[in-house]
Amino acid sequence: MQKPQGRKYQVVEEAEIDLVLKCRDSHEFYEQYLKVFPDTKKGLDSISKIWKRRSEFAKKRPQAQTQAETGTTSREIQALIAEQTKIMSEMATLTKENLEVSRQILAALAHQNRILTGHEEKPKEPVHAVPPQKPPVQKKAPEKQTPIVVGS
């Protein structure tokens, strides 16, 4: 004889689900629950069971509601990214200009230095001569003669 299968979970109202999804932690949920539902007869155990099912409720929520929320935030994010890109491009332009001015100053200083010291040197081409690699010297260990031991 089979027993009639009882409910696995208690019935949870939409208002309770909304409250669960709004709260960040279980303590906050418990406090808010008692404020919103002051005449409830549910105990701490029942309320904590509702909190434990939070991820289940989040999965079952209609996607349209979350898409509407993300739609406004995505526009804000796009605007922020556009502003950031504009600022970064301005910084890149200024950095390039600064680098070019620094190069000109260094070239002028190098030229003045050569004139003042009287050395008109031609720029030397870097010599990349790699010395030939010698094979590593291997030391031979002297062979030790071991006495032959004969067992009896």
VMD Tcl script that builds the backbone (N, CA, C; Angstrom):
set m [mol new atoms 456]
animate dup $m
set s [atomselect $m all]
$s set {name element resname resid chain x y z} {
  {N N MET 1 A 0.803 -1.165 0.000}
  {CA C MET 1 A 0.000 0.000 0.000}
  {C C MET 1 A 0.865 1.256 0.000}
  {N N GLN 2 A 0.608 2.119 -0.927}
  {CA C GLN 2 A 1.396 3.330 -1.034}
  {C C GLN 2 A 0.729 4.474 -0.286}
  {N N LYS 3 A 1.564 5.279 0.351}
  {CA C LYS 3 A 1.038 6.450 1.034}
  {C C LYS 3 A 0.814 7.544 -0.006}
  {N N PRO 4 A -0.226 8.315 0.198}
  {CA C PRO 4 A -0.380 9.452 -0.713}
  {C C PRO 4 A 0.757 10.440 -0.464}
  {N N GLN 5 A 1.367 10.833 -1.564}
  {CA C GLN 5 A 2.543 11.690 -1.443}
  {C C GLN 5 A 2.114 13.095 -1.019}
  {N N GLY 6 A 2.724 13.566 0.066}
  {CA C GLY 6 A 2.423 14.892 0.570}
  {C C GLY 6 A 3.251 15.939 -0.156}
  {N N ARG 7 A 2.991 17.176 0.142}
  {CA C ARG 7 A 3.751 18.251 -0.475}
  {C C ARG 7 A 5.182 18.247 0.019}
  {N N LYS 8 A 6.056 18.479 -0.901}
  {CA C LYS 8 A 7.464 18.546 -0.529}
  {C C LYS 8 A 7.775 19.911 0.070}
  {N N TYR 9 A 7.179 20.955 -0.493}
  {CA C TYR 9 A 7.405 22.312 -0.024}
  {C C TYR 9 A 6.090 22.942 0.372}
  {N N GLN 10 A 6.170 23.934 1.239}
  {CA C GLN 10 A 4.987 24.684 1.608}
  {C C GLN 10 A 4.653 25.673 0.496}
  {N N VAL 11 A 3.422 26.112 0.461}
  {CA C VAL 11 A 2.994 27.069 -0.546}
  {C C VAL 11 A 3.562 28.429 -0.174}
  {N N VAL 12 A 4.171 29.082 -1.157}
  {CA C VAL 12 A 4.789 30.378 -0.930}
  {C C VAL 12 A 4.078 31.397 -1.804}
  {N N GLU 13 A 3.658 32.482 -1.208}
  {CA C GLU 13 A 2.931 33.522 -1.937}
  {C C GLU 13 A 3.894 34.344 -2.791}
  {N N GLU 14 A 3.325 35.031 -3.792}
  {CA C GLU 14 A 4.136 35.886 -4.665}
  {C C GLU 14 A 4.795 37.016 -3.880}
  {N N ALA 15 A 4.083 37.554 -2.901}
  {CA C ALA 15 A 4.649 38.636 -2.093}
  {C C ALA 15 A 5.869 38.149 -1.320}
  {N N GLU 16 A 5.819 36.910 -0.840}
  {CA C GLU 16 A 6.962 36.337 -0.128}
  {C C GLU 16 A 8.141 36.133 -1.074}
  {N N ILE 17 A 7.829 35.679 -2.273}
  {CA C ILE 17 A 8.892 35.477 -3.275}
  {C C ILE 17 A 9.549 36.808 -3.615}
  {N N ASP 18 A 8.723 37.851 -3.814}
  {CA C ASP 18 A 9.276 39.175 -4.107}
  {C C ASP 18 A 10.198 39.644 -2.986}
  {N N LEU 19 A 9.747 39.410 -1.754}
  {CA C LEU 19 A 10.546 39.823 -0.608}
  {C C LEU 19 A 11.862 39.056 -0.543}
  {N N VAL 20 A 11.819 37.768 -0.818}
  {CA C VAL 20 A 13.042 36.946 -0.810}
  {C C VAL 20 A 14.040 37.468 -1.839}
  {N N LEU 21 A 13.556 37.801 -3.017}
  {CA C LEU 21 A 14.447 38.234 -4.091}
  {C C LEU 21 A 15.003 39.641 -3.851}
  {N N LYS 22 A 14.303 40.452 -3.065}
  {CA C LYS 22 A 14.781 41.808 -2.774}
  {C C LYS 22 A 15.863 41.831 -1.700}
  {N N CYS 23 A 15.803 40.903 -0.762}
  {CA C CYS 23 A 16.721 40.923 0.377}
  {C C CYS 23 A 18.076 40.342 0.006}
  {N N ARG 24 A 19.104 40.817 0.716}
  {CA C ARG 24 A 20.470 40.387 0.423}
  {C C ARG 24 A 20.941 39.236 1.284}
  {N N ASP 25 A 20.468 39.170 2.527}
  {CA C ASP 25 A 20.880 38.072 3.396}
  {C C ASP 25 A 19.696 37.604 4.226}
  {N N SER 26 A 19.866 36.478 4.891}
  {CA C SER 26 A 18.762 35.850 5.611}
  {C C SER 26 A 18.295 36.690 6.798}
  {N N HIS 27 A 19.218 37.363 7.457}
  {CA C HIS 27 A 18.839 38.187 8.603}
  {C C HIS 27 A 17.925 39.337 8.162}
  {N N GLU 28 A 18.331 39.994 7.081}
  {CA C GLU 28 A 17.514 41.080 6.542}
  {C C GLU 28 A 16.146 40.551 6.106}
  {N N PHE 29 A 16.132 39.365 5.477}
  {CA C PHE 29 A 14.869 38.772 5.025}
  {C C PHE 29 A 13.948 38.502 6.212}
  {N N TYR 30 A 14.496 37.965 7.292}
  {CA C TYR 30 A 13.685 37.642 8.459}
  {C C TYR 30 A 13.058 38.911 9.042}
  {N N GLU 31 A 13.863 39.954 9.171}
  {CA C GLU 31 A 13.341 41.211 9.713}
  {C C GLU 31 A 12.261 41.799 8.807}
  {N N GLN 32 A 12.514 41.829 7.506}
  {CA C GLN 32 A 11.544 42.373 6.563}
  {C C GLN 32 A 10.271 41.528 6.529}
  {N N TYR 33 A 10.440 40.231 6.638}
  {CA C TYR 33 A 9.290 39.332 6.605}
  {C C TYR 33 A 8.355 39.628 7.771}
  {N N LEU 34 A 8.915 39.817 8.946}
  {CA C LEU 34 A 8.079 40.099 10.121}
  {C C LEU 34 A 7.420 41.470 10.016}
  {N N LYS 35 A 8.048 42.429 9.326}
  {CA C LYS 35 A 7.437 43.744 9.137}
  {C C LYS 35 A 6.305 43.688 8.117}
  {N N VAL 36 A 6.548 42.956 7.010}
  {CA C VAL 36 A 5.553 42.896 5.938}
  {C C VAL 36 A 4.390 41.982 6.316}
  {N N PHE 37 A 4.674 40.893 6.980}
  {CA C PHE 37 A 3.642 39.927 7.369}
  {C C PHE 37 A 3.594 39.818 8.904}
  {N N PRO 38 A 3.074 40.835 9.585}
  {CA C PRO 38 A 3.090 40.805 11.054}
  {C C PRO 38 A 2.132 39.775 11.649}
  {N N ASP 39 A 1.086 39.418 10.927}
  {CA C ASP 39 A 0.103 38.482 11.474}
  {C C ASP 39 A 0.370 37.041 11.060}
  {N N THR 40 A 1.564 36.744 10.568}
  {CA C THR 40 A 1.873 35.392 10.118}
  {C C THR 40 A 2.036 34.447 11.301}
  {N N LYS 41 A 1.702 33.226 11.061}
  {CA C LYS 41 A 1.854 32.208 12.102}
  {C C LYS 41 A 3.059 31.312 11.830}
  {N N LYS 42 A 3.832 31.685 10.813}
  {CA C LYS 42 A 5.003 30.886 10.457}
  {C C LYS 42 A 6.120 31.170 11.443}
  {N N GLY 43 A 6.825 30.128 11.798}
  {CA C GLY 43 A 7.945 30.275 12.726}
  {C C GLY 43 A 9.240 30.524 11.982}
  {N N LEU 44 A 10.297 30.606 12.741}
  {CA C LEU 44 A 11.618 30.849 12.171}
  {C C LEU 44 A 12.015 29.748 11.197}
  {N N ASP 45 A 11.670 28.511 11.511}
  {CA C ASP 45 A 12.025 27.383 10.651}
  {C C ASP 45 A 11.357 27.514 9.286}
  {N N SER 46 A 10.074 27.854 9.279}
  {CA C SER 46 A 9.358 28.005 8.007}
  {C C SER 46 A 9.899 29.171 7.196}
  {N N ILE 47 A 10.213 30.248 7.873}
  {CA C ILE 47 A 10.743 31.420 7.169}
  {C C ILE 47 A 12.132 31.111 6.599}
  {N N SER 48 A 12.953 30.378 7.340}
  {CA C SER 48 A 14.286 30.039 6.829}
  {C C SER 48 A 14.199 29.078 5.648}
  {N N LYS 49 A 13.161 28.223 5.631}
  {CA C LYS 49 A 12.981 27.330 4.480}
  {C C LYS 49 A 12.653 28.132 3.222}
  {N N ILE 50 A 11.882 29.193 3.395}
  {CA C ILE 50 A 11.585 30.062 2.255}
  {C C ILE 50 A 12.879 30.694 1.746}
  {N N TRP 51 A 13.729 31.152 2.651}
  {CA C TRP 51 A 15.005 31.761 2.259}
  {C C TRP 51 A 15.895 30.762 1.529}
  {N N LYS 52 A 15.888 29.523 1.979}
  {CA C LYS 52 A 16.743 28.506 1.354}
  {C C LYS 52 A 16.320 28.204 -0.077}
  {N N ARG 53 A 15.065 28.473 -0.391}
  {CA C ARG 53 A 14.572 28.227 -1.757}
  {C C ARG 53 A 14.757 29.446 -2.655}
  {N N ARG 54 A 15.529 30.397 -2.216}
  {CA C ARG 54 A 15.712 31.666 -2.933}
  {C C ARG 54 A 16.193 31.455 -4.368}
  {N N SER 55 A 17.192 30.613 -4.556}
  {CA C SER 55 A 17.721 30.398 -5.911}
  {C C SER 55 A 16.676 29.762 -6.815}
  {N N GLU 56 A 15.866 28.903 -6.253}
  {CA C GLU 56 A 14.781 28.277 -7.030}
  {C C GLU 56 A 13.791 29.333 -7.502}
  {N N PHE 57 A 13.442 30.268 -6.611}
  {CA C PHE 57 A 12.507 31.330 -6.978}
  {C C PHE 57 A 13.104 32.237 -8.042}
  {N N ALA 58 A 14.391 32.512 -7.919}
  {CA C ALA 58 A 15.057 33.383 -8.887}
  {C C ALA 58 A 15.055 32.752 -10.278}
  {N N LYS 59 A 15.214 31.443 -10.340}
  {CA C LYS 59 A 15.216 30.757 -11.633}
  {C C LYS 59 A 13.830 30.757 -12.267}
  {N N LYS 60 A 12.801 30.655 -11.434}
  {CA C LYS 60 A 11.434 30.568 -11.948}
  {C C LYS 60 A 10.844 31.926 -12.301}
  {N N ARG 61 A 11.488 33.000 -11.906}
  {CA C ARG 61 A 10.977 34.335 -12.197}
  {C C ARG 61 A 10.950 34.537 -13.695}
  {N N PRO 62 A 9.955 35.241 -14.190}
  {CA C PRO 62 A 9.918 35.510 -15.634}
  {C C PRO 62 A 11.137 36.302 -16.074}
  {N N GLN 63 A 11.667 35.941 -17.209}
  {CA C GLN 63 A 12.859 36.599 -17.718}
  {C C GLN 63 A 12.557 38.009 -18.191}
  {N N ALA 64 A 11.316 38.319 -18.490}
  {CA C ALA 64 A 10.960 39.644 -18.983}
  {C C ALA 64 A 11.256 40.712 -17.941}
  {N N GLN 65 A 10.991 40.402 -16.683}
  {CA C GLN 65 A 11.233 41.365 -15.624}
  {C C GLN 65 A 12.726 41.660 -15.497}
  {N N THR 66 A 13.541 40.636 -15.540}
  {CA C THR 66 A 14.984 40.850 -15.422}
  {C C THR 66 A 15.533 41.544 -16.661}
  {N N GLN 67 A 14.954 41.264 -17.835}
  {CA C GLN 67 A 15.412 41.932 -19.047}
  {C C GLN 67 A 15.090 43.407 -19.019}
  {N N ALA 68 A 13.943 43.781 -18.477}
  {CA C ALA 68 A 13.584 45.187 -18.372}
  {C C ALA 68 A 14.555 45.906 -17.447}
  {N N GLU 69 A 14.922 45.252 -16.350}
  {CA C GLU 69 A 15.870 45.858 -15.419}
  {C C GLU 69 A 17.243 45.987 -16.051}
  {N N THR 70 A 17.694 44.958 -16.768}
  {CA C THR 70 A 19.017 45.011 -17.375}
  {C C THR 70 A 19.035 45.939 -18.579}
  {N N GLY 71 A 17.888 46.173 -19.209}
  {CA C GLY 71 A 17.837 47.075 -20.355}
  {C C GLY 71 A 18.225 48.483 -19.958}
  {N N THR 72 A 17.717 48.962 -18.859}
  {CA C THR 72 A 18.066 50.312 -18.417}
  {C C THR 72 A 19.504 50.365 -17.941}
  {N N THR 73 A 19.943 49.345 -17.262}
  {CA C THR 73 A 21.319 49.367 -16.780}
  {C C THR 73 A 22.301 49.202 -17.928}
  {N N SER 74 A 21.922 48.460 -18.963}
  {CA C SER 74 A 22.848 48.283 -20.084}
  {C C SER 74 A 23.023 49.602 -20.838}
  {N N ARG 75 A 21.955 50.406 -20.915}
  {CA C ARG 75 A 22.091 51.716 -21.553}
  {C C ARG 75 A 23.033 52.601 -20.743}
  {N N GLU 76 A 22.890 52.541 -19.431}
  {CA C GLU 76 A 23.773 53.330 -18.579}
  {C C GLU 76 A 25.213 52.866 -18.728}
  {N N ILE 77 A 25.391 51.566 -18.788}
  {CA C ILE 77 A 26.738 51.008 -18.943}
  {C C ILE 77 A 27.325 51.417 -20.285}
  {N N GLN 78 A 26.503 51.386 -21.340}
  {CA C GLN 78 A 26.985 51.795 -22.658}
  {C C GLN 78 A 27.409 53.255 -22.651}
  {N N ALA 79 A 26.645 54.109 -21.979}
  {CA C ALA 79 A 26.999 55.520 -21.908}
  {C C ALA 79 A 28.304 55.710 -21.138}
  {N N LEU 80 A 28.460 54.972 -20.048}
  {CA C LEU 80 A 29.690 55.070 -19.267}
  {C C LEU 80 A 30.894 54.572 -20.050}
  {N N ILE 81 A 30.710 53.499 -20.792}
  {CA C ILE 81 A 31.811 52.961 -21.599}
  {C C ILE 81 A 32.190 53.938 -22.702}
  {N N ALA 82 A 31.190 54.577 -23.317}
  {CA C ALA 82 A 31.480 55.558 -24.359}
  {C C ALA 82 A 32.266 56.739 -23.787}
  {N N GLU 83 A 31.854 57.210 -22.612}
  {CA C GLU 83 A 32.559 58.306 -21.958}
  {C C GLU 83 A 33.994 57.905 -21.596}
  {N N GLN 84 A 34.139 56.681 -21.106}
  {CA C GLN 84 A 35.470 56.185 -20.745}
  {C C GLN 84 A 36.355 56.084 -21.983}
  {N N THR 85 A 35.810 55.614 -23.075}
  {CA C THR 85 A 36.571 55.482 -24.312}
  {C C THR 85 A 37.024 56.848 -24.806}
  {N N LYS 86 A 36.142 57.843 -24.716}
  {CA C LYS 86 A 36.483 59.199 -25.128}
  {C C LYS 86 A 37.642 59.736 -24.286}
  {N N ILE 87 A 37.560 59.559 -22.989}
  {CA C ILE 87 A 38.610 60.035 -22.090}
  {C C ILE 87 A 39.926 59.318 -22.372}
  {N N MET 88 A 39.857 57.998 -22.578}
  {CA C MET 88 A 41.084 57.229 -22.843}
  {C C MET 88 A 41.729 57.654 -24.166}
  {N N SER 89 A 40.921 57.957 -25.189}
  {CA C SER 89 A 41.506 58.385 -26.467}
  {C C SER 89 A 42.171 59.752 -26.322}
  {N N GLU 90 A 41.568 60.655 -25.521}
  {CA C GLU 90 A 42.194 61.952 -25.266}
  {C C GLU 90 A 43.524 61.768 -24.535}
  {N N MET 91 A 43.530 60.870 -23.564}
  {CA C MET 91 A 44.772 60.608 -22.833}
  {C C MET 91 A 45.839 60.031 -23.744}
  {N N ALA 92 A 45.444 59.148 -24.648}
  {CA C ALA 92 A 46.405 58.547 -25.573}
  {C C ALA 92 A 46.999 59.609 -26.496}
  {N N THR 93 A 46.150 60.526 -26.971}
  {CA C THR 93 A 46.627 61.591 -27.846}
  {C C THR 93 A 47.623 62.488 -27.116}
  {N N LEU 94 A 47.277 62.873 -25.889}
  {CA C LEU 94 A 48.177 63.715 -25.104}
  {C C LEU 94 A 49.497 63.006 -24.804}
  {N N THR 95 A 49.435 61.720 -24.528}
  {CA C THR 95 A 50.645 60.958 -24.240}
  {C C THR 95 A 51.540 60.875 -25.474}
  {N N LYS 96 A 50.942 60.691 -26.643}
  {CA C LYS 96 A 51.732 60.645 -27.883}
  {C C LYS 96 A 52.415 61.985 -28.142}
  {N N GLU 97 A 51.668 63.076 -27.933}
  {CA C GLU 97 A 52.252 64.402 -28.122}
  {C C GLU 97 A 53.398 64.629 -27.140}
  {N N ASN 98 A 53.202 64.226 -25.895}
  {CA C ASN 98 A 54.230 64.375 -24.864}
  {C C ASN 98 A 55.477 63.578 -25.233}
  {N N LEU 99 A 55.291 62.379 -25.738}
  {CA C LEU 99 A 56.416 61.544 -26.142}
  {C C LEU 99 A 57.191 62.174 -27.294}
  {N N GLU 100 A 56.479 62.739 -28.258}
  {CA C GLU 100 A 57.143 63.369 -29.400}
  {C C GLU 100 A 57.945 64.589 -28.955}
  {N N VAL 101 A 57.368 65.394 -28.066}
  {CA C VAL 101 A 58.091 66.564 -27.561}
  {C C VAL 101 A 59.328 66.125 -26.789}
  {N N SER 102 A 59.209 65.091 -25.987}
  {CA C SER 102 A 60.360 64.593 -25.229}
  {C C SER 102 A 61.463 64.114 -26.160}
  {N N ARG 103 A 61.101 63.451 -27.240}
  {CA C ARG 103 A 62.112 62.992 -28.206}
  {C C ARG 103 A 62.829 64.173 -28.851}
  {N N GLN 104 A 62.067 65.215 -29.205}
  {CA C GLN 104 A 62.671 66.401 -29.815}
  {C C GLN 104 A 63.635 67.082 -28.841}
  {N N ILE 105 A 63.220 67.169 -27.582}
  {CA C ILE 105 A 64.087 67.791 -26.572}
  {C C ILE 105 A 65.367 66.981 -26.400}
  {N N LEU 106 A 65.252 65.673 -26.325}
  {CA C LEU 106 A 66.438 64.830 -26.170}
  {C C LEU 106 A 67.366 64.941 -27.377}
  {N N ALA 107 A 66.802 65.003 -28.576}
  {CA C ALA 107 A 67.632 65.147 -29.779}
  {C C ALA 107 A 68.361 66.484 -29.765}
  {N N ALA 108 A 67.650 67.545 -29.351}
  {CA C ALA 108 A 68.278 68.869 -29.306}
  {C C ALA 108 A 69.377 68.902 -28.246}
  {N N LEU 109 A 69.140 68.321 -27.092}
  {CA C LEU 109 A 70.149 68.286 -26.038}
  {C C LEU 109 A 71.371 67.478 -26.463}
  {N N ALA 110 A 71.145 66.356 -27.119}
  {CA C ALA 110 A 72.271 65.541 -27.581}
  {C C ALA 110 A 73.105 66.320 -28.599}
  {N N HIS 111 A 72.430 67.048 -29.500}
  {CA C HIS 111 A 73.143 67.841 -30.502}
  {C C HIS 111 A 73.937 68.961 -29.835}
  {N N GLN 112 A 73.339 69.664 -28.879}
  {CA C GLN 112 A 74.032 70.732 -28.158}
  {C C GLN 112 A 75.221 70.186 -27.367}
  {N N ASN 113 A 75.050 69.022 -26.800}
  {CA C ASN 113 A 76.128 68.402 -26.036}
  {C C ASN 113 A 77.312 68.093 -26.941}
  {N N ARG 114 A 77.046 67.606 -28.137}
  {CA C ARG 114 A 78.126 67.305 -29.081}
  {C C ARG 114 A 78.840 68.573 -29.511}
  {N N ILE 115 A 78.069 69.645 -29.715}
  {CA C ILE 115 A 78.678 70.910 -30.138}
  {C C ILE 115 A 79.553 71.474 -29.023}
  {N N LEU 116 A 79.050 71.453 -27.800}
  {CA C LEU 116 A 79.797 72.022 -26.680}
  {C C LEU 116 A 81.059 71.232 -26.356}
  {N N THR 117 A 81.008 69.945 -26.482}
  {CA C THR 117 A 82.179 69.135 -26.170}
  {C C THR 117 A 83.122 69.012 -27.358}
  {N N GLY 118 A 82.668 69.410 -28.529}
  {CA C GLY 118 A 83.525 69.376 -29.700}
  {C C GLY 118 A 83.602 68.008 -30.338}
  {N N HIS 119 A 82.777 67.130 -29.988}
  {CA C HIS 119 A 82.778 65.790 -30.555}
  {C C HIS 119 A 81.635 65.667 -31.547}
  {N N GLU 120 A 81.970 65.636 -32.794}
  {CA C GLU 120 A 80.965 65.366 -33.822}
  {C C GLU 120 A 81.103 63.900 -34.202}
  {N N GLU 121 A 80.440 63.087 -33.469}
  {CA C GLU 121 A 80.534 61.653 -33.730}
  {C C GLU 121 A 79.376 61.215 -34.596}
  {N N LYS 122 A 79.710 60.296 -35.413}
  {CA C LYS 122 A 78.650 59.688 -36.202}
  {C C LYS 122 A 77.961 58.658 -35.316}
  {N N PRO 123 A 76.685 58.533 -35.465}
  {CA C PRO 123 A 76.009 57.526 -34.643}
  {C C PRO 123 A 76.558 56.143 -34.954}
  {N N LYS 124 A 76.913 55.452 -33.919}
  {CA C LYS 124 A 77.481 54.113 -34.091}
  {C C LYS 124 A 76.361 53.116 -34.304}
  {N N GLU 125 A 76.654 52.219 -35.191}
  {CA C GLU 125 A 75.697 51.137 -35.407}
  {C C GLU 125 A 75.961 50.071 -34.354}
  {N N PRO 126 A 74.957 49.607 -33.744}
  {CA C PRO 126 A 75.177 48.596 -32.705}
  {C C PRO 126 A 75.730 47.310 -33.324}
  {N N VAL 127 A 76.736 46.822 -32.680}
  {CA C VAL 127 A 77.360 45.596 -33.134}
  {C C VAL 127 A 76.784 44.457 -32.302}
  {N N HIS 128 A 76.219 43.555 -32.990}
  {CA C HIS 128 A 75.598 42.423 -32.305}
  {C C HIS 128 A 76.413 41.163 -32.524}
  {N N ALA 129 A 77.698 41.283 -32.298}
  {CA C ALA 129 A 78.561 40.121 -32.476}
  {C C ALA 129 A 78.403 39.220 -31.265}
  {N N VAL 130 A 77.996 38.023 -31.530}
  {CA C VAL 130 A 77.816 37.057 -30.458}
  {C C VAL 130 A 79.075 36.192 -30.406}
  {N N PRO 131 A 79.744 36.173 -29.268}
  {CA C PRO 131 A 80.955 35.345 -29.199}
  {C C PRO 131 A 80.568 33.877 -29.382}
  {N N PRO 132 A 81.437 33.136 -30.062}
  {CA C PRO 132 A 81.106 31.724 -30.270}
  {C C PRO 132 A 81.054 30.993 -28.931}
  {N N GLN 133 A 80.106 30.141 -28.836}
  {CA C GLN 133 A 79.945 29.404 -27.587}
  {C C GLN 133 A 80.876 28.204 -27.582}
  {N N LYS 134 A 81.573 28.070 -26.498}
  {CA C LYS 134 A 82.466 26.937 -26.350}
  {C C LYS 134 A 81.699 25.809 -25.696}
  {N N PRO 135 A 82.021 24.603 -26.097}
  {CA C PRO 135 A 81.335 23.494 -25.441}
  {C C PRO 135 A 81.781 23.433 -23.977}
  {N N PRO 136 A 80.894 23.091 -23.092}
  {CA C PRO 136 A 81.272 23.042 -21.682}
  {C C PRO 136 A 82.346 21.989 -21.443}
  {N N VAL 137 A 83.269 22.345 -20.579}
  {CA C VAL 137 A 84.376 21.442 -20.262}
  {C C VAL 137 A 83.845 20.387 -19.303}
  {N N GLN 138 A 84.076 19.161 -19.692}
  {CA C GLN 138 A 83.626 18.071 -18.833}
  {C C GLN 138 A 84.833 17.488 -18.117}
  {N N LYS 139 A 84.734 17.466 -16.829}
  {CA C LYS 139 A 85.822 16.895 -16.047}
  {C C LYS 139 A 85.557 15.413 -15.882}
  {N N LYS 140 A 86.597 14.667 -16.105}
  {CA C LYS 140 A 86.457 13.229 -15.953}
  {C C LYS 140 A 86.840 12.867 -14.529}
  {N N ALA 141 A 85.960 12.157 -13.909}
  {CA C ALA 141 A 86.238 11.719 -12.539}
  {C C ALA 141 A 87.212 10.547 -12.609}
  {N N PRO 142 A 88.216 10.549 -11.719}
  {CA C PRO 142 A 89.165 9.422 -11.743}
  {C C PRO 142 A 88.429 8.141 -11.332}
  {N N GLU 143 A 88.756 7.106 -12.074}
  {CA C GLU 143 A 88.111 5.830 -11.774}
  {C C GLU 143 A 88.740 5.230 -10.529}
  {N N LYS 144 A 87.918 4.909 -9.579}
  {CA C LYS 144 A 88.409 4.284 -8.344}
  {C C LYS 144 A 88.299 2.776 -8.495}
  {N N GLN 145 A 89.334 2.154 -8.117}
  {CA C GLN 145 A 89.301 0.707 -8.193}
  {C C GLN 145 A 88.724 0.195 -6.862}
  {N N THR 146 A 87.708 -0.564 -6.994}
  {CA C THR 146 A 87.089 -1.107 -5.803}
  {C C THR 146 A 87.588 -2.540 -5.625}
  {N N PRO 147 A 87.907 -2.873 -4.396}
  {CA C PRO 147 A 88.402 -4.245 -4.172}
  {C C PRO 147 A 87.270 -5.255 -4.381}
  {N N ILE 148 A 87.618 -6.379 -4.915}
  {CA C ILE 148 A 86.645 -7.433 -5.170}
  {C C ILE 148 A 86.517 -8.234 -3.891}
  {N N VAL 149 A 85.319 -8.330 -3.379}
  {CA C VAL 149 A 85.084 -9.049 -2.160}
  {C C VAL 149 A 84.467 -10.386 -2.512}
  {N N VAL 150 A 85.060 -11.404 -2.028}
  {CA C VAL 150 A 84.553 -12.744 -2.304}
  {C C VAL 150 A 83.896 -13.250 -1.039}
  {N N GLY 151 A 82.670 -13.627 -1.158}
  {CA C GLY 151 A 81.962 -14.141 0.010}
  {C C GLY 151 A 82.215 -15.635 0.198}
  {N N SER 152 A 82.062 -16.114 1.394}
  {CA C SER 152 A 82.322 -17.523 1.632}
  {C C SER 152 A 81.076 -18.345 1.642}
}
mol reanalyze $m
mol bondsrecalc $m
mol representation Tube
mol addrep $m
